[in-house]
Amino acid sequence: MSEFTDNRDSFTLSAADSEEINAVNAAMNAVEILYQRGNKQDLAYYAPSNFGLALNKREKLLSMYENYSPSGGSWFSSSGSEDIETESELFVQRMNKAFQAKLLTEPLLVVMRDHDEFIQSIDVDGFEDRVGKLRNSTTKFAALIESRGTGLGLEHQKVKLERDYKSLEVDMIKRKVLRLPTSEFNSLDQELVPESYNKALNALYSLERLVEKDPRDNTAIQRQLNNTYIQIKQAASIAKEVVWVKSRIETSAERVVINYRDHLSSLNSYLGTEELTALDFQSQVSGIKDAVASKISQKDEDKMRKDQNLRRQLAELGRLLTGQDMSKYSIAQQIDNLIFAARSLVDESMDAPLAQRY
């Protein structure tokens, strides 16, 4: 270094060298600013061909800049500053072509882009190959538009890509939504409760069709999913009661269970309580008993005694379960008798019901 610094510890660049360095730095700054702008506008997606060529230019420029030295003296005999400025101009030209290409491709990719962004919010485990192939096909489609300078004649490819994206999205949502209820449904015994089994199966089909119609209508999907769970749990609950009834009745066991559960459901609707049909019989009766107690506390008890509709429903349910006419008893006595019937179903008690003590 002493040869070039006159034995000093440092040296000072000439004004020409400083001007050269400033020009090179300005060229490289312009490259980076344009590159970041391209990333922000996602040119890799919308203009993959031109942006890819621009990236190659940028890599070359970075390598040239790393090896660059300002002119001045034999030690800095070959600076390459002019080459850097030339390549920088070529990079800018290529980037401008990429921005222009995006104006052509973006309107044609809007549906595919929307699907792609939505898919990124879902667990893609197991769908990686399909996602990768679709994105690769989309890149080729965009590059083809770039090379032609128009989307005319490419309508068929566009429609196919949009259809494939929609199919992928539907399949991913199906797996997400249907996996658990389907697993629970598969545990049902079709021979034991064929009617309830078919209701649960239809609920699953309805849920699947809803996803196929609009996989993003989360409100409707969740509503149908909840209904499907109710149907499945109700079938499982009915199956337990059918087993008990079959031990006492030879034929039509499921129909007997469904009949008295329908009356419970009617009572449930009349009282305005929450959905109880997925629960076992004892739990349903207990819930209705609580609802009646609540209504009695809210209204005049004498008025409740005159509620003929409620008494008729309870009496019919009592007839189905006990074979007795319970209409002459009070609402409280009839509810107590239903509780006894529920206990009998699960063999928890052999005590006589209160209504039979009068």
QUIQUIDA-V670948 format. One record per backbone hydrogen bond with DSSP energy under -0.5 kcal/mol. NH is the residue of the N-H (numbers start at 1). CO is the residue of the C=O. Records with the same first field share a line. If there is no record, write none. Layout:
# QUIQUIDA-V670948
NH = CO + CO
This chain:
# QUIQUIDA-V670948
4 = 1
5 = 1
6 = 2
7 = 2
8 = 5
18 = 14
19 = 15
20 = 16
21 = 17
22 = 18
23 = 19
24 = 20
25 = 21
26 = 22
27 = 23
28 = 24
29 = 25
30 = 26
31 = 27
32 = 28
33 = 29
34 = 30
35 = 31
36 = 32
37 = 33
38 = 34
39 = 35
40 = 36
41 = 37
42 = 39
43 = 38
45 = 42
46 = 42
47 = 43
51 = 47
52 = 48
53 = 49
54 = 50
55 = 51
56 = 52
57 = 53
58 = 54
59 = 55
60 = 56
61 = 57
62 = 58
63 = 59
64 = 60
65 = 61
66 = 62
67 = 63
68 = 65
69 = 79
72 = 73 + 76
76 = 73
77 = 74
84 = 80
85 = 81
86 = 82
87 = 83
88 = 84
89 = 85
90 = 86
91 = 87
92 = 88
93 = 89
94 = 90
95 = 91
96 = 92
97 = 93
98 = 94
99 = 95
100 = 96
101 = 97
102 = 98
103 = 99
104 = 100 + 101
105 = 101
106 = 102
108 = 104 + 105
109 = 105 + 106
110 = 106
113 = 109
114 = 110
115 = 111
116 = 112
117 = 113
118 = 114
119 = 115
120 = 116
121 = 118
122 = 119
124 = 122
127 = 124
131 = 127
132 = 128
133 = 129
134 = 130
135 = 131
136 = 132
137 = 133
138 = 134
139 = 135
140 = 136
141 = 137
142 = 138
143 = 139
144 = 140
145 = 141
146 = 142
147 = 143
148 = 144
149 = 145
150 = 145
154 = 151
158 = 154
159 = 155
160 = 156
161 = 157
162 = 158
163 = 159
164 = 160
165 = 161
166 = 162
167 = 163
168 = 164
169 = 165
170 = 166
171 = 167
172 = 168
173 = 169
174 = 170
175 = 171
176 = 172
177 = 173
178 = 174
179 = 175
181 = 177
182 = 178
183 = 179
184 = 180
185 = 181
186 = 182
187 = 184
188 = 185
190 = 188
193 = 189
197 = 193
198 = 194
199 = 195
200 = 196
201 = 197
202 = 198
203 = 199
204 = 200
205 = 201
206 = 202
207 = 203
208 = 204
209 = 205
210 = 206
211 = 207
212 = 208
213 = 209
214 = 210
217 = 214
218 = 216
221 = 217
222 = 218
223 = 219
224 = 220
225 = 221
226 = 222
227 = 223
228 = 224
229 = 225
230 = 226
231 = 227
232 = 228
233 = 229
234 = 230
235 = 231
236 = 232
237 = 233
238 = 234
239 = 235
240 = 236
241 = 237
242 = 238
243 = 239
244 = 240
245 = 241
246 = 242
247 = 243 + 244
248 = 245
249 = 245
256 = 252
257 = 253
258 = 254
259 = 255
260 = 256
261 = 257
262 = 258
263 = 259
264 = 260
265 = 261
266 = 262
267 = 263
268 = 264
269 = 265
270 = 266
271 = 267
272 = 268
273 = 268
279 = 276
284 = 280
285 = 281
286 = 282
287 = 283
288 = 284
289 = 285
290 = 286
291 = 287
292 = 288
293 = 289
294 = 290
295 = 291
296 = 292
297 = 293
298 = 294
299 = 295
304 = 300
305 = 301
306 = 302 + 303
307 = 304
308 = 306
311 = 307
312 = 308
313 = 309
314 = 310
315 = 311
316 = 312
317 = 313
318 = 314
319 = 315
320 = 316
321 = 317
322 = 318
323 = 318 + 319
324 = 318
326 = 324
329 = 326
334 = 330
335 = 331
336 = 332
337 = 333
338 = 334
339 = 335
340 = 336
341 = 337
342 = 338
343 = 339
344 = 340
345 = 341
346 = 342
347 = 344
348 = 343
356 = 353
357 = 354
358 = 355
